[in-house]
Amino acid sequence: MTEPAGETAPEAPEDMDREDVGQEGGAAPEGAPASAGTADASEASAGAAESAEASAEKAPEVSEAQAELAAQRELRARIEARKAEKAGPVTSGTKLSGAAADLLAAVRAVEGGSASGGAFFAPAPEPPRPARPAEATVRPAAPAAPAAPTAGALAGVREVLARGGAPEALASRVVGALGEQAAEALTEDPWRLLAVPGVRPEQADGFARALLGGACGPDDPRRAVALTVWLLDRAALQGHTALTVDEVAAGLARHQVPDPETAVGTAVSEGAVLLFQEEDEAPREPEDDEEGEAAAEDAGPDEGPAEPALLGLDRYALAEESLADGLARLVRTVAPREWDGGELERAVGGHGLVLHTGGEAARAEPLELAAAARERGLRVLVTVHDAERLTEEERASGTAVALAALLSGTAGPGRDEEGALALDLLVVLDAPQLDVETGAMLVEALPDGCRLLLSGDPEVLGATGPGAVFADALAARVCPRVASRRPDPGPLGELVSGIGVGELNQVEAPGKEVVIVPVRDAGEAVHRTVQLVADSVPRAFGLAPEQTRVITVGHGGSAGTRALNTALKQRLNPGPGRFGGYDPGDRVAYAPVPGRTVTGTVLGADAEGLRVRTGDGEVLVPKERVESALRHGWALTAHQAAGGRWPAVVVVLPGDAAPGLSRPWVYTAFGRAERHLSVVHGVDQALPRSVAEVLAPARTTRLRPLLTALLAEPGEE
């Protein structure tokens, strides 16, 4: 089997699926086909610019989205304050000198083998954490709504944008990205316009030329710094929390930066990015074959290439370090107990952190564990990625809540004065959907002595946001890992299990659990999809159309989510789209915050915005966010659908979908079906080939070595 080599710029197939509702017009990777994410990113950027508010308005009442954003900001501020003691001063300047020169020299020495990374990068001590009170019942007050940009800030930014030839409608987004002093920041450094989602380097270059004239050029240090940050921001859209120095330098070279290595040093010197050299102490997996065994014997204990130097943004660096510290704290503060029961129950009784893997049927095991722990008198909570997966009994009893609601404080137990949740055991289902910032906020909220069980299917697509929390924790091998032996039942379970090991098998489906619908082109694919959702599936299985979800590779193209949703709306809920393109009864996909998508149904609209019923309850989408944060939702991408599951699923694979297919994509899409799966098939042999050969590109992260350094036992094998 072959795996695509990693590159600085994310690959087009991954972008086709990862361009999510919540990314508000994030630019697509270079070289991505127009049928994938590129067209969608351009449309989102242009649409957001046209719909930006011309003047500041009074801040509305606290909505769910605002509460969640404010809660995230508050927790990030606490993380940054705690980590500030670890961070040394950053030497500032515009040229490669001083600390930056020393850092870059250290990196080159380590990469060249003439020095050890440990000589330059010593691990920081773990900060102490106060013990939690015996009882924790205080529920935090609702966070304040983010302040709207002031009229003065907007006016100043519009004036600067006009002088630079940029659309004045970008003003509110610029202030959102750069703050109240955005006008001064842009005047001093026009390339900071790249901080606005959707702005491309060539646009920022034109803006800088208009403002600075002949005083700027491709070698301007300000341009190098902004491009370095922009490359790392784009990498985050593909799940990376860092990139190697060489990858960033190659990306800078593609944008005509004359001396990429010096540019990297400048960005580090300015404090815009952070430089890391991790010590890889992870134990090696034993090789099964004799050849691998011989190679291991030939290699000395100190031989092998050093881990490459990484560049990252401080927000993701802080999140990964906080997450690693928090997981280590839980491991060290839990009092081991001998619990009777199966392997999973014994592991959770004896350890602070346990990882549980398995397919859909395996979800029952953590739920059984949670029930048994409650019988022991423990305070237990189960949290899920998608609120639609909660049962009515769980909603009524509060024994399980959606993760977003838990973090925002709208559901779950109370907290103590330190912000710690009143829990003895937290069970997290759908753990592969945890991005690093969400994971950090969650672990930060757990008290000392609390047990944490992360459970999920490692074969599904990873989180929409940056990081690979579950995969990194599994790879670090620093806590018990319990693999379920409970197979998924029926023809669908057999089909998906085979895909997980690289085999696309034909399965017997006497109850029409799996149906293949061959098509010749994208037009026919759209037609047959509408026919399946509106007629065939309801007639054969007695399901309403809203119980069927359509999954396709990307948003753009002739059979992407936009084309499919347009056709499905015309058939299932026709209307003039009088509320910003939406009508009551429309299925929608809503991103309350970037990187998180929830599905729902439009209820109506008023002067403040669009009212939507979701699994989290009724929410108000502010009118200024409707265009950027909302899509029709009969059809989703596999990343948007990864945390959900529906009675029937129609997977649409037109001919131009082949470049976006991989084994994890097919596994995730096919595995969303509970009773019936229809595959609208137009990719010929690309489907079995992708299942057998195409793996998802690995994400570059720092969590695994951080966990290994904190928790690996000396001499561990």
LOVEX-804899 format. One line per field, with one value per residue (C-alpha): residue number from 0; residue in three letters; x, y, z. Coordinates in steps of 0.2 Angstrom, whole numbers, plus 5000, padded with zeros to 4 digits. Each point is the difference from the previous one (the first is absolute). Example, Ala and Ser with C-alpha at 12.3 -4.5 7.8 and 13.67 -1.06 7.14 Angstrom:
seq 0,1 $
type ALA,SER $
x 5062,5006 $
y 4978,5017 $
z 5039,4997 $
This chain:
seq 0,1,2,3,4,5,6,7,8,9,10,11,12,13,14,15,16,17,18,19,20,21,22,23,24,25,26,27,28,29,30,31,32,33,34,35,36,37,38,39,40,41,42,43,44,45,46,47,48,49,50,51,52,53,54,55,56,57,58,59,60,61,62,63,64,65,66,67,68,69,70,71,72,73,74,75,76,77,78,79,80,81,82,83,84,85,86,87,88,89,90,91,92,93,94,95,96,97,98,99,100,101,102,103,104,105,106,107,108,109,110,111,112,113,114,115,116,117,118,119,120,121,122,123,124,125,126,127,128,129,130,131,132,133,134,135,136,137,138,139,140,141,142,143,144,145,146,147,148,149,150,151,152,153,154,155,156,157,158,159,160,161,162,163,164,165,166,167,168,169,170,171,172,173,174,175,176,177,178,179,180,181,182,183,184,185,186,187,188,189,190,191,192,193,194,195,196,197,198,199,200,201,202,203,204,205,206,207,208,209,210,211,212,213,214,215,216,217,218,219,220,221,222,223,224,225,226,227,228,229,230,231,232,233,234,235,236,237,238,239,240,241,242,243,244,245,246,247,248,249,250,251,252,253,254,255,256,257,258,259,260,261,262,263,264,265,266,267,268,269,270,271,272,273,274,275,276,277,278,279,280,281,282,283,284,285,286,287,288,289,290,291,292,293,294,295,296,297,298,299,300,301,302,303,304,305,306,307,308,309,310,311,312,313,314,315,316,317,318,319,320,321,322,323,324,325,326,327,328,329,330,331,332,333,334,335,336,337,338,339,340,341,342,343,344,345,346,347,348,349,350,351,352,353,354,355,356,357,358,359,360,361,362,363,364,365,366,367,368,369,370,371,372,373,374,375,376,377,378,379,380,381,382,383,384,385,386,387,388,389,390,391,392,393,394,395,396,397,398,399,400,401,402,403,404,405,406,407,408,409,410,411,412,413,414,415,416,417,418,419,420,421,422,423,424,425,426,427,428,429,430,431,432,433,434,435,436,437,438,439,440,441,442,443,444,445,446,447,448,449,450,451,452,453,454,455,456,457,458,459,460,461,462,463,464,465,466,467,468,469,470,471,472,473,474,475,476,477,478,479,480,481,482,483,484,485,486,487,488,489,490,491,492,493,494,495,496,497,498,499,500,501,502,503,504,505,506,507,508,509,510,511,512,513,514,515,516,517,518,519,520,521,522,523,524,525,526,527,528,529,530,531,532,533,534,535,536,537,538,539,540,541,542,543,544,545,546,547,548,549,550,551,552,553,554,555,556,557,558,559,560,561,562,563,564,565,566,567,568,569,570,571,572,573,574,575,576,577,578,579,580,581,582,583,584,585,586,587,588,589,590,591,592,593,594,595,596,597,598,599,600,601,602,603,604,605,606,607,608,609,610,611,612,613,614,615,616,617,618,619,620,621,622,623,624,625,626,627,628,629,630,631,632,633,634,635,636,637,638,639,640,641,642,643,644,645,646,647,648,649,650,651,652,653,654,655,656,657,658,659,660,661,662,663,664,665,666,667,668,669,670,671,672,673,674,675,676,677,678,679,680,681,682,683,684,685,686,687,688,689,690,691,692,693,694,695,696,697,698,699,700,701,702,703,704,705,706,707,708,709,710,711,712,713,714,715,716 $
type MET,THR,GLU,PRO,ALA,GLY,GLU,THR,ALA,PRO,GLU,ALA,PRO,GLU,ASP,MET,ASP,ARG,GLU,ASP,VAL,GLY,GLN,GLU,GLY,GLY,ALA,ALA,PRO,GLU,GLY,ALA,PRO,ALA,SER,ALA,GLY,THR,ALA,ASP,ALA,SER,GLU,ALA,SER,ALA,GLY,ALA,ALA,GLU,SER,ALA,GLU,ALA,SER,ALA,GLU,LYS,ALA,PRO,GLU,VAL,SER,GLU,ALA,GLN,ALA,GLU,LEU,ALA,ALA,GLN,ARG,GLU,LEU,ARG,ALA,ARG,ILE,GLU,ALA,ARG,LYS,ALA,GLU,LYS,ALA,GLY,PRO,VAL,THR,SER,GLY,THR,LYS,LEU,SER,GLY,ALA,ALA,ALA,ASP,LEU,LEU,ALA,ALA,VAL,ARG,ALA,VAL,GLU,GLY,GLY,SER,ALA,SER,GLY,GLY,ALA,PHE,PHE,ALA,PRO,ALA,PRO,GLU,PRO,PRO,ARG,PRO,ALA,ARG,PRO,ALA,GLU,ALA,THR,VAL,ARG,PRO,ALA,ALA,PRO,ALA,ALA,PRO,ALA,ALA,PRO,THR,ALA,GLY,ALA,LEU,ALA,GLY,VAL,ARG,GLU,VAL,LEU,ALA,ARG,GLY,GLY,ALA,PRO,GLU,ALA,LEU,ALA,SER,ARG,VAL,VAL,GLY,ALA,LEU,GLY,GLU,GLN,ALA,ALA,GLU,ALA,LEU,THR,GLU,ASP,PRO,TRP,ARG,LEU,LEU,ALA,VAL,PRO,GLY,VAL,ARG,PRO,GLU,GLN,ALA,ASP,GLY,PHE,ALA,ARG,ALA,LEU,LEU,GLY,GLY,ALA,CYS,GLY,PRO,ASP,ASP,PRO,ARG,ARG,ALA,VAL,ALA,LEU,THR,VAL,TRP,LEU,LEU,ASP,ARG,ALA,ALA,LEU,GLN,GLY,HIS,THR,ALA,LEU,THR,VAL,ASP,GLU,VAL,ALA,ALA,GLY,LEU,ALA,ARG,HIS,GLN,VAL,PRO,ASP,PRO,GLU,THR,ALA,VAL,GLY,THR,ALA,VAL,SER,GLU,GLY,ALA,VAL,LEU,LEU,PHE,GLN,GLU,GLU,ASP,GLU,ALA,PRO,ARG,GLU,PRO,GLU,ASP,ASP,GLU,GLU,GLY,GLU,ALA,ALA,ALA,GLU,ASP,ALA,GLY,PRO,ASP,GLU,GLY,PRO,ALA,GLU,PRO,ALA,LEU,LEU,GLY,LEU,ASP,ARG,TYR,ALA,LEU,ALA,GLU,GLU,SER,LEU,ALA,ASP,GLY,LEU,ALA,ARG,LEU,VAL,ARG,THR,VAL,ALA,PRO,ARG,GLU,TRP,ASP,GLY,GLY,GLU,LEU,GLU,ARG,ALA,VAL,GLY,GLY,HIS,GLY,LEU,VAL,LEU,HIS,THR,GLY,GLY,GLU,ALA,ALA,ARG,ALA,GLU,PRO,LEU,GLU,LEU,ALA,ALA,ALA,ALA,ARG,GLU,ARG,GLY,LEU,ARG,VAL,LEU,VAL,THR,VAL,HIS,ASP,ALA,GLU,ARG,LEU,THR,GLU,GLU,GLU,ARG,ALA,SER,GLY,THR,ALA,VAL,ALA,LEU,ALA,ALA,LEU,LEU,SER,GLY,THR,ALA,GLY,PRO,GLY,ARG,ASP,GLU,GLU,GLY,ALA,LEU,ALA,LEU,ASP,LEU,LEU,VAL,VAL,LEU,ASP,ALA,PRO,GLN,LEU,ASP,VAL,GLU,THR,GLY,ALA,MET,LEU,VAL,GLU,ALA,LEU,PRO,ASP,GLY,CYS,ARG,LEU,LEU,LEU,SER,GLY,ASP,PRO,GLU,VAL,LEU,GLY,ALA,THR,GLY,PRO,GLY,ALA,VAL,PHE,ALA,ASP,ALA,LEU,ALA,ALA,ARG,VAL,CYS,PRO,ARG,VAL,ALA,SER,ARG,ARG,PRO,ASP,PRO,GLY,PRO,LEU,GLY,GLU,LEU,VAL,SER,GLY,ILE,GLY,VAL,GLY,GLU,LEU,ASN,GLN,VAL,GLU,ALA,PRO,GLY,LYS,GLU,VAL,VAL,ILE,VAL,PRO,VAL,ARG,ASP,ALA,GLY,GLU,ALA,VAL,HIS,ARG,THR,VAL,GLN,LEU,VAL,ALA,ASP,SER,VAL,PRO,ARG,ALA,PHE,GLY,LEU,ALA,PRO,GLU,GLN,THR,ARG,VAL,ILE,THR,VAL,GLY,HIS,GLY,GLY,SER,ALA,GLY,THR,ARG,ALA,LEU,ASN,THR,ALA,LEU,LYS,GLN,ARG,LEU,ASN,PRO,GLY,PRO,GLY,ARG,PHE,GLY,GLY,TYR,ASP,PRO,GLY,ASP,ARG,VAL,ALA,TYR,ALA,PRO,VAL,PRO,GLY,ARG,THR,VAL,THR,GLY,THR,VAL,LEU,GLY,ALA,ASP,ALA,GLU,GLY,LEU,ARG,VAL,ARG,THR,GLY,ASP,GLY,GLU,VAL,LEU,VAL,PRO,LYS,GLU,ARG,VAL,GLU,SER,ALA,LEU,ARG,HIS,GLY,TRP,ALA,LEU,THR,ALA,HIS,GLN,ALA,ALA,GLY,GLY,ARG,TRP,PRO,ALA,VAL,VAL,VAL,VAL,LEU,PRO,GLY,ASP,ALA,ALA,PRO,GLY,LEU,SER,ARG,PRO,TRP,VAL,TYR,THR,ALA,PHE,GLY,ARG,ALA,GLU,ARG,HIS,LEU,SER,VAL,VAL,HIS,GLY,VAL,ASP,GLN,ALA,LEU,PRO,ARG,SER,VAL,ALA,GLU,VAL,LEU,ALA,PRO,ALA,ARG,THR,THR,ARG,LEU,ARG,PRO,LEU,LEU,THR,ALA,LEU,LEU,ALA,GLU,PRO,GLY,GLU,GLU $
x 5000,5006,4998,5001,5015,4998,5002,4999,4985,4985,4995,4985,4990,5001,4995,4984,4993,5007,4994,4987,4985,5009,5016,4991,5009,5016,5012,5002,5017,5010,4996,4983,4988,4986,4988,5006,5003,5008,4984,4991,5013,5000,4981,5000,5013,4991,4983,5006,5008,4984,4990,5011,4991,5004,4998,5001,4985,4995,5006,4985,4995,5011,4997,5006,5014,5006,5000,5010,5013,5001,5002,5014,5009,4999,5007,5014,5004,5002,5011,5011,5002,5005,5012,5008,5011,5008,5003,5017,5002,5000,5013,4992,5007,4999,5015,5007,5011,5001,4988,4993,5017,5004,4984,5002,5018,4994,4987,5013,5012,4987,4995,5018,5003,5014,4990,4986,4983,5000,5014,4990,4982,4998,4983,4990,4994,4982,4991,4991,4981,4991,4989,4982,4987,4991,4984,4998,4983,5003,4994,5009,4990,4996,5015,4998,4997,5015,5000,4995,5014,4999,4994,5017,5010,4989,5002,5019,5001,4989,5011,5016,4991,4995,5017,5007,4986,4992,4981,4994,4987,5015,5001,4991,5009,5017,4995,4995,5017,5011,4991,4995,5017,4998,5002,5017,5005,4996,5009,5016,4999,4988,5004,4990,4985,5004,4994,4982,4993,4998,5014,5013,5019,4998,4986,5010,5015,4989,4993,5018,5006,4985,5004,5019,5005,5018,5004,4995,5006,5000,5014,4991,5002,4982,4994,5011,4993,4982,5002,5008,4985,4988,5008,4998,4982,4996,5008,4989,4985,5007,5002,5018,5006,5017,5011,5018,5012,5004,4982,4997,5016,4994,4983,5008,5011,4984,4994,5017,5008,5018,5008,4988,5011,5004,4981,4996,5013,4992,4983,5007,5010,4984,4991,4987,5003,5008,5014,5000,5012,4991,5009,4992,5000,4986,5003,5001,4987,5008,5002,4991,5012,5018,5007,4993,5007,5017,4999,4996,5014,5012,4995,5008,4990,5006,4999,4986,4995,4996,4982,4999,4998,4983,4992,4983,4988,4999,4981,5002,5017,4992,4985,5011,5011,4985,4991,5016,5002,4982,5000,5016,4992,4985,5011,5010,4986,4988,5000,5001,4985,4997,4983,4992,4994,5006,5017,4993,4993,5016,5011,4989,5000,5019,5005,4996,5000,4994,4997,4987,4999,4986,4987,4982,4994,5014,4992,4990,5015,5004,4982,4999,5016,4992,4984,5011,5010,4984,4996,5016,4995,5011,4995,5000,4996,5000,5003,4997,5006,4983,4985,4988,5007,4994,4984,4985,5004,5018,4993,4987,5012,5016,5011,5006,5003,5007,5018,4997,4986,5012,5014,4988,4992,4983,4999,5009,5005,5005,5018,5010,5009,5015,4988,5001,4985,4992,5005,5009,4999,4998,4996,5003,4993,5005,5017,5008,4990,5009,5011,5015,4992,4983,5010,5010,4985,4992,5014,5004,4982,5003,5004,5015,4996,4987,5001,4999,4994,5003,4990,4998,5004,5018,4996,4988,5005,5008,4994,4996,5011,5019,5007,4999,4996,4994,5012,5015,4995,4999,5017,5008,4996,5000,4984,4989,4992,4985,4994,4982,4997,4982,4997,4988,4985,4992,5005,5004,5011,5009,5002,5008,5011,5007,5004,5009,5013,5001,4987,4985,4990,4983,4988,4984,4986,4983,4991,5008,5011,5013,4995,5012,4993,5011,5000,5009,5003,4997,4983,4993,5008,4990,4984,5002,5004,4984,4990,5008,4997,4982,4993,5010,5006,4984,4990,5011,5004,4986,5012,4996,5012,5007,5006,5012,5016,5010,5019,5012,5018,5000,4990,5004,4998,4985,4995,5007,4990,4994,4993,4992,4992,4993,4992,4994,4992,4991,4993,4997,4997,4998,4999,5006,5014,4992,5011,5018,4997,4991,4982,4992,5002,5017,5014,5015,5018,5005,5017,4998,5019,5013,5004,4984,4984,4983,4985,4982,4984,4995,4986,4998,5008,4999,5009,5015,5003,4995,4992,5006,4996,5015,5004,5006,4983,4994,5014,5000,5012,5004,4995,5018,5006,4987,5010,5016,4995,4985,4998,4985,5003,4991,5017,5016,5019,5007,5009,4984,4991,5014,4992,4982,4990,4983,4988,5004,5015,5003,5018,5003,5016,5000,5014,5009,5000,5014,5014,4992,4997,5011,4997,4995,4988,4991,5000,4993,4987,4993,5001,4987,4985,4990,4988,5003,5014,4998,5016,4998,5015,5009,5018,5003,5016,5005,4989,5008,5017,4998,4995,5014,5014,4996,5002,4997,5016,5007,4998,5015,4997,5010,4988,5008,5018,4993,4990,5015,5012,4988,4993,5012,5008,5019,5004,4982,4998 $
y 5000,5017,5016,5018,5009,5015,5017,5018,5004,4988,4989,5003,4985,5003,5018,4995,4992,5011,5017,5001,5012,5008,5005,5016,5000,4993,4999,4984,4992,5004,4988,4994,4996,5013,4986,4998,5013,5014,5007,4998,5010,5014,5001,5000,5014,5011,4997,5004,5016,5006,4996,5008,5013,5019,5006,4994,4993,4998,4982,4988,4989,4986,4986,4982,5004,5016,4990,4986,5012,5011,4984,4994,5017,5000,4983,5004,5015,4989,4988,5014,5008,4983,4997,5018,4995,4987,5011,5009,5017,5001,5011,5012,5008,4999,4990,4983,5004,4996,4988,4995,4997,4989,4991,4997,4994,4988,4993,4998,4992,4987,4996,4998,4988,5010,5004,4993,5009,4998,5012,5014,4996,4995,4995,5012,4995,4996,5014,4996,4999,5003,4986,5001,5002,4985,5006,5010,5007,5017,5003,5014,5016,5001,5008,5017,5002,5006,5018,5007,5010,5019,5012,5009,4984,4995,5018,5000,4982,5005,5015,4989,4987,5014,5006,4983,4996,4986,4999,5011,4986,4990,5013,4990,4984,5009,5007,4983,4993,5014,5009,5018,5006,4992,5016,5004,4982,4999,5017,4994,4983,4998,4981,4997,5000,4982,4997,5002,4984,4998,5013,4993,5005,5008,5011,5005,5004,5011,5009,5003,5007,5012,5006,5000,5002,4997,4998,4981,4985,4981,5000,5012,4992,5004,4990,4985,5000,5002,4986,4988,5003,4998,4983,4993,5007,4990,4985,5001,4998,4983,4995,5004,5009,5003,4997,4996,5015,4993,4999,5018,5005,4991,5009,5017,4996,4997,5017,5008,5004,5002,4992,4988,4994,5018,5004,4985,5007,5018,4992,4991,5016,5011,4987,4997,4982,4988,4987,4983,4985,4985,4986,4984,4987,4990,4981,4992,4988,4982,4994,4984,4995,4993,5014,5014,4990,5000,5018,5004,4990,5009,5017,5006,5007,5018,4999,5006,5017,5014,5007,5014,5018,5006,5017,5004,5013,5004,4996,4982,4999,5006,4988,4985,5003,5004,4984,4989,5008,4997,4982,4997,5008,4988,4985,5005,5006,4985,4988,4982,4989,4982,4999,4983,4998,4998,5007,5018,5001,4994,5012,5015,4995,5000,5015,5018,4999,4985,4999,4989,4996,4991,5002,5006,4985,5003,5016,4990,4995,5017,5003,4984,5005,5017,4992,4988,5015,5009,4985,5001,5018,5010,5016,4994,5009,4994,5013,4998,5010,5002,5005,4990,4984,5003,4989,5008,4991,5007,5018,4998,4993,5010,4985,5004,5017,5007,5006,5017,5003,4993,5012,5015,4997,4997,4982,4988,5002,5016,5006,5005,5017,4993,4996,4981,4989,4990,4983,4984,4992,5008,4989,5008,4991,5005,5004,5001,5016,5009,5014,5005,5017,4991,4986,5013,5009,4984,4993,5016,5000,4983,4999,4991,4982,4999,4985,5003,4987,5005,4988,5000,4992,5004,4996,5015,5016,5011,5017,5014,5011,4999,4986,4981,4998,4982,4993,5009,4993,4982,5002,5007,4983,5008,4993,4985,4997,4988,4994,4994,4983,5004,5000,5011,4989,4996,5004,5018,4995,4987,5012,5014,4988,4994,5018,5003,4987,5005,4989,5005,4984,4995,4996,4991,5012,4991,5015,5012,5007,5004,5006,5006,5012,5002,5017,5006,5019,5013,5005,4983,4998,5015,4994,4982,5008,5010,4985,4989,5013,5005,4984,4984,4999,5006,4988,4985,5003,5011,5015,5018,5010,5009,4983,4998,5010,5002,5000,5006,5004,5019,5016,5005,4991,4994,4987,5009,5005,5016,4992,4986,5011,5011,4985,4993,5016,5002,4983,4999,5017,5012,5019,5017,5000,5016,4999,5002,4986,4989,4995,4992,4981,5001,4988,5010,4997,5014,5004,5009,5002,4996,4981,4994,4996,4995,4996,5007,5006,5018,5006,5018,5017,5016,5017,4992,4985,4983,4988,4982,4984,4989,4985,5013,5009,5015,5013,5017,5002,5019,5008,5006,4981,4992,5000,4995,4988,4991,4988,4989,4983,4986,4996,5001,4996,4985,5011,5009,4983,4991,5002,4995,4985,4999,4986,5002,5007,5004,5001,5010,4996,5008,4998,5015,4994,4988,5011,5004,4981,4991,4986,5010,5011,4984,4992,5016,5003,4982,4998,5014,4988,4991,4990,5004,5006,5005,5004,5011,4993,5008,4998,4983,4992,5015,4995,4982,5008,5014,4988,4988,5013,5018,5005,5017,5011,5000,5016,5009,5002,5001,4992,4982,5005,5011,4986,4988,5012,5003,4982,4987,4989,4997,4985,4998,4988 $
z 5000,4996,5011,4992,5005,5011,4993,5007,4990,5004,4986,4990,5004,5019,4997,4990,5016,5013,4994,5013,5004,5014,4991,4993,4983,5004,4985,4991,4998,4984,4986,5007,4985,4997,5004,5017,5014,4989,4993,5016,5010,4987,5001,5019,5000,4987,5008,5018,4993,4992,5015,5013,5011,4995,5018,5018,5008,5018,5007,5000,5014,5004,4987,5001,4987,5009,5017,4993,4992,5016,5010,4989,5001,5019,5001,4987,5011,5015,4990,4994,5017,5007,4986,5000,5015,4989,4985,4999,4992,4981,4992,4988,4985,4981,4995,5004,5015,5019,5006,4983,4993,5015,4998,4981,5003,5014,4988,4986,5012,5006,4982,4995,5014,5008,5016,5010,5000,5019,5002,4993,5005,5019,5005,5011,5017,5003,5009,5016,5001,5016,5007,4997,5014,5006,4992,4984,4996,4994,4982,4991,4995,4981,4991,4993,4982,4989,4998,4983,4991,5004,4987,5001,4997,4985,4992,5002,4992,4986,4996,5000,4989,4988,4998,4997,4987,5011,5002,5014,5005,5007,5014,5013,4996,5001,5017,5006,4995,5005,5014,5003,4995,4983,4990,5008,4998,4981,4997,5009,4992,4985,4999,5016,4989,4998,5017,4993,4994,4981,4996,4989,4999,4983,5006,5016,4988,4989,5016,5006,4984,5000,5017,5000,4981,4997,5018,5000,4991,5001,5012,5013,5017,5004,4985,5005,5018,4994,4987,5013,5011,4985,4995,5018,5000,4984,5007,5015,4988,4995,5018,5003,5016,4994,4984,4998,4997,4983,4995,5005,4990,4985,5001,5002,4984,4990,5005,4993,5017,4995,5016,5008,5014,5005,4999,5012,5012,4999,5004,5015,5006,4999,5010,4987,5000,5012,4996,5008,5001,5008,5007,4993,5014,4994,5001,4983,4995,4998,4982,4995,4987,5001,4989,5011,5015,4993,4996,5018,5006,4988,5006,5016,5014,4996,4981,4988,4994,5012,5001,4987,5007,5000,4998,5008,5005,5018,5002,4995,5009,5016,4997,4997,5015,5011,4994,5003,5018,5004,4994,5010,5016,4998,4999,5015,5012,4998,5014,4992,5005,4996,4992,4996,4982,4983,4993,4997,5017,5008,4990,5005,5018,5000,4989,4998,4981,4989,4981,4993,4982,4989,4988,5001,5011,5012,5006,5011,5011,5006,5004,5010,5009,5004,5007,5011,5006,5006,5010,5009,5005,4988,4992,4981,4984,4982,4986,4982,4984,4992,5011,4988,5006,5018,5004,5008,5016,5001,4996,5014,5013,4996,5000,4983,4992,4984,5002,4994,5012,5014,4996,4998,5017,4993,5006,5011,5019,5009,5002,5015,5002,4989,4986,5003,4996,5014,4993,5005,4983,4982,4986,4983,4985,4982,5007,4982,4997,5014,4994,5010,5007,5004,5009,5010,5006,5005,5009,5008,5008,5008,5018,5008,5002,4987,4988,4981,4987,4982,4989,4981,4983,4995,4982,4997,4993,5013,5008,4989,5010,5003,5010,5001,5018,5000,4988,5009,5016,4993,4992,5016,5009,5017,5006,4999,4983,4999,4983,4999,4993,4997,4981,4990,4995,4984,4982,5003,5015,4989,4985,5012,5009,4984,4994,5017,4995,4982,4991,4991,5001,4992,5014,5000,5003,5000,5008,4988,5013,4987,4982,4986,4988,4985,4991,4984,5005,5013,4994,5001,5017,5006,4992,5008,5017,5001,4994,5014,5014,4994,4994,5000,5018,5008,4990,5004,5018,5006,5004,4999,4988,5015,5007,4985,4998,4984,5001,4987,4998,4999,5000,4982,4983,4990,5014,5016,5015,4992,4984,5009,5013,4987,4991,5017,5005,4984,5003,5019,5005,4985,5004,4996,5013,5008,5015,4993,4988,5013,5003,5016,4999,4991,5006,5005,5006,5012,5007,5017,5001,4986,4999,5008,4989,5007,4989,5002,4993,4996,5011,4994,5001,5009,5000,5009,4989,4996,5012,4999,5009,5003,5011,5013,5000,4991,4996,4992,4985,5000,4983,4997,5001,4990,4984,5007,5013,4993,4985,4995,5008,4991,4993,5011,4998,5009,5012,5004,5002,5010,5017,4995,4994,4991,4996,4981,4991,4982,4995,4984,4990,4982,4989,5006,5018,4997,5006,5017,5004,5014,5011,5015,4989,4994,5017,5008,4986,4999,5019,5003,4995,5013,4989,4982,4988,4982,4990,4985,4991,4986,5004,4993,5007,5010,5014,5004,4996,5012,5014,4997,4997,5005,5018,5007,5001,5018,5010,5007,5019,5016,5012,4999,5004,5014,5008,4998,5008,5015,5003,4992,5013,4999,4990,4994,4985 $
